[in-house]
Each structure stands twice: as structure tokens, then as C-alpha cells.
Amino acid sequence: MRKVYGGGNRKPFNEIFFLQSFENPAFPPSELKQLIDAARFAPSAMNAQPWRFLWRNNQLYLFIKKRKGGSLASVTNYALHDGGICMANISLAMDALDKNGFWELATSMEEVPSHPADLMLIAKLCFN
């Protein structure tokens, strides 16, 4: 079996999950832990794991970290692809856990939570 580049190096919860604001890294609440775990184990280009989650007002926002020195439109920047794969992994976990919900893309959102300049909001997970 071939070894996957960086496959065993998953970011800890306190690097990717935040409560109420990005100034408050945290461990996800029990109802979200398995979903965030599914995200942590999603594949990403060069194992970058660019996703960051903000749990605020009972809504889970998905941001991606912009690559240093590159634009999101760059052909070599796979952060948007990685974000989509992360969303798919969470959706599969929701199906397996018999949870109902759907993704709302950032383009349709009226309110965007405050966030660091190196992050870009791509979607919000809405629970039914």
C-alpha cells in the first residue's frame, strides 16, 4: 500500500473549530464532533486542510484559508476544491448519522460573520 503525503497529520480541533468568533478556538460540541471529524479526515491537496469552522447562533459556517501569496482564482490553488470535498465528507457523515441538513452557499447569504482577512466564507450548514 502506498503512503499518502501527510495522511496521518490531521489538524487538531482547536486549529479548525471556533465558537462564536475566531478569537475562541474550541472543541466542537458533542452534536457536531462527528461531523467535524469527517471534515478533518477529508482529503485535501498537499494535505493543506484549509477548512475552518465557526459555530455561531446554532449555525456552522465553513471558511477556507487562502494560500499565502496566491489568489483563490489561481490554477494551483485547490482550496475551493478542498472545501467542496470537505462539504461532501460532512454530507456523507450526516447521511450515515441520519441527520438532516443542507448547505447554503456563501453567494446567497446576506450576513457574513466577522472573520480574519486570510479566510473566505464558502458555505453554511443549515440543520433541519
C-alpha positions as CSV (number, residue, x, y, z in Angstrom):
1,M,0.0,0.0,0.0
2,R,1.3,3.4,-0.9
3,K,1.8,6.1,1.8
4,V,-0.4,9.2,1.4
5,Y,1.5,12.5,1.7
6,G,0.8,13.8,5.2
7,G,-2.1,11.4,5.5
8,G,-1.6,10.9,9.2
9,N,-1.2,14.6,10.1
10,R,-4.7,15.9,10.9
11,K,-5.1,19.3,12.3
12,P,-6.3,19.3,15.9
13,F,-9.8,20.6,16.6
14,N,-8.6,23.9,18.2
15,E,-6.9,24.8,14.9
16,I,-10.1,24.4,12.7
17,F,-13.1,24.9,15.0
18,F,-14.2,28.1,16.7
19,L,-17.1,29.1,18.9
20,Q,-18.9,32.4,18.4
21,S,-15.8,34.1,17.0
22,F,-12.4,33.3,15.5
23,E,-10.8,34.5,18.8
24,N,-12.2,31.5,20.5
25,P,-10.7,28.1,19.3
26,A,-12.6,25.2,20.9
27,F,-13.5,21.6,20.8
28,P,-16.8,21.1,19.0
29,P,-20.0,20.3,21.0
30,S,-21.0,16.7,21.0
31,E,-23.7,17.1,18.4
32,L,-21.0,18.4,15.9
33,K,-17.9,16.3,16.8
34,Q,-18.5,13.5,14.3
35,L,-19.2,16.0,11.5
36,I,-16.1,18.0,12.2
37,D,-14.2,14.7,12.4
38,A,-15.5,13.8,9.0
39,A,-14.1,17.1,7.8
40,R,-10.7,16.5,9.4
41,F,-10.3,13.3,7.5
42,A,-11.4,14.7,4.2
43,P,-8.6,14.6,1.6
44,S,-7.0,17.9,0.6
45,A,-4.3,18.9,-1.9
46,M,-0.9,18.6,-0.2
47,N,-2.8,17.8,3.0
48,A,-3.4,21.6,3.4
49,Q,-6.7,21.1,5.3
50,P,-7.7,24.7,4.5
51,W,-11.1,24.5,6.2
52,R,-12.1,26.4,9.3
53,F,-15.4,26.2,11.1
54,L,-17.3,28.8,13.0
55,W,-20.2,27.6,15.2
56,R,-22.3,30.7,15.9
57,N,-26.0,31.1,16.7
58,N,-26.5,27.3,16.1
59,Q,-25.2,27.6,12.5
60,L,-22.0,26.0,11.2
61,Y,-20.1,28.3,8.8
62,L,-17.4,26.8,6.6
63,F,-14.4,29.0,5.6
64,I,-11.3,28.2,3.6
65,K,-7.9,29.6,4.3
66,K,-6.4,31.5,1.4
67,R,-3.0,30.4,0.3
68,K,-0.1,32.7,1.1
69,G,1.0,34.6,-2.0
70,G,-1.7,33.2,-4.2
71,S,-5.2,34.2,-5.2
72,L,-8.2,31.9,-4.9
73,A,-8.5,32.0,-8.7
74,S,-5.0,30.6,-9.2
75,V,-5.0,27.3,-11.1
76,T,-2.6,25.9,-8.5
77,N,-4.8,26.9,-5.5
78,Y,-7.0,23.9,-4.7
79,A,-8.6,25.4,-1.6
80,L,-12.0,25.7,-3.2
81,H,-11.9,22.1,-4.4
82,D,-10.7,21.0,-0.9
83,G,-13.7,23.0,0.6
84,G,-16.1,21.2,-1.7
85,I,-14.6,17.8,-0.8
86,C,-14.9,18.7,2.9
87,M,-18.6,19.6,2.4
88,A,-19.1,16.2,0.7
89,N,-17.5,14.4,3.6
90,I,-19.7,16.2,6.1
91,S,-22.8,15.4,3.9
92,L,-21.9,11.7,3.8
93,A,-21.4,11.7,7.6
94,M,-24.8,13.4,8.1
95,D,-26.4,10.7,6.0
96,A,-24.7,7.9,8.0
97,L,-25.7,9.6,11.2
98,D,-29.3,10.1,10.0
99,K,-29.0,13.9,10.4
100,N,-30.9,16.3,8.2
101,G,-29.5,19.4,6.8
102,F,-28.3,21.2,3.7
103,W,-25.5,23.5,2.6
104,E,-26.2,27.2,1.7
105,L,-23.5,28.7,-0.5
106,A,-22.0,32.0,0.6
107,T,-23.2,33.7,-2.6
108,S,-26.7,33.6,-1.3
109,M,-26.0,34.8,2.2
110,E,-27.0,38.2,3.4
111,E,-25.0,38.2,6.6
112,V,-21.3,37.1,6.7
113,P,-19.8,36.6,10.2
114,S,-16.7,38.7,11.0
115,H,-13.5,36.7,10.1
116,P,-9.8,37.1,9.5
117,A,-8.7,38.5,6.2
118,D,-7.0,35.2,5.2
119,L,-10.2,33.3,5.4
120,M,-13.1,33.2,2.8
121,L,-16.6,32.1,3.6
122,I,-17.8,29.4,1.2
123,A,-20.9,27.9,2.9
124,K,-23.1,27.5,5.9
125,L,-24.6,24.2,7.1
126,C,-28.2,24.5,7.9
127,F,-29.9,21.9,10.0
128,N,-33.5,20.8,9.6
